[in-house]
Amino acid sequence: MIARPNSGGILMLVDLESHEKVQLYKELLDKDEQDYAETNDIPYRGDFLKQGKRAIACTLKIIPS
């Protein structure tokens, strides 16, 4: 499941079986954008993702860099 907690607004991938959480910005953004997301005083400007059609099931595989 992908979630965006109100407390920080950072997009997370949550494994519903293991309950493991991955903050997606650490996997998808470059170093400068990661620093900005972690240190700015205002909420992160966003990842510009928009919800499309609802899917019944999907798989998101993150390949470490």
N, C-alpha and C positions, 0 to 999 in steps of 0.2 A: 504494500500500500504506500502511496506517496501522500505525505501530510505536510502542512505548513502551520506549525504552532503559532498561536497569537502572541506568545511571550517574546519571541525573537524574530519571527517571520522567515526563518531559514528553512528551506525545503529539505525534507528528510524522507529517506526510504526506510520503511519499517517492514521487517520480516515478520509476518503474522504467526509463524510457527515458533521461531526462536526468540521473538521480541527484540532482536538486534536492530539497532538504529544506525543509519549512516547519514551524515550531513552531506548532501549532494554537492554543495559548493566546493568542498575539499576535493572532490573527484572531477568536477567539471570546469572550474575556473582556473585561470592562470594565477601566478603568485601575487601579482599586483591586485587583482580583483579579490583574492582571498584575504589579503591584508586589509583592504577596504571594508570587506564584509565583517571582519573581526574587530576593527578598531574605530569605526566611525561613530559619532555621537548621535546621528540621526538614523532612523531605520534604513536598512539596506534598500537601495533604489529598485531592486527587483531583478528577477531572472527573465522577465518578459514572456513567461510561459502562459499559454492560454488553454483552457479546457476545450477539447474537441468532443467528438462523439463519445459516449460512454462505452467502454469495452467490458465484456463479461469477464475476461481474464487476459492478462498479459504478463510478459516476462521482461524484466529490465536487468541486463547483465552489465555490471560495472567492471571494466578491465583496468586494474591499477596501472598508472603511468610509470 
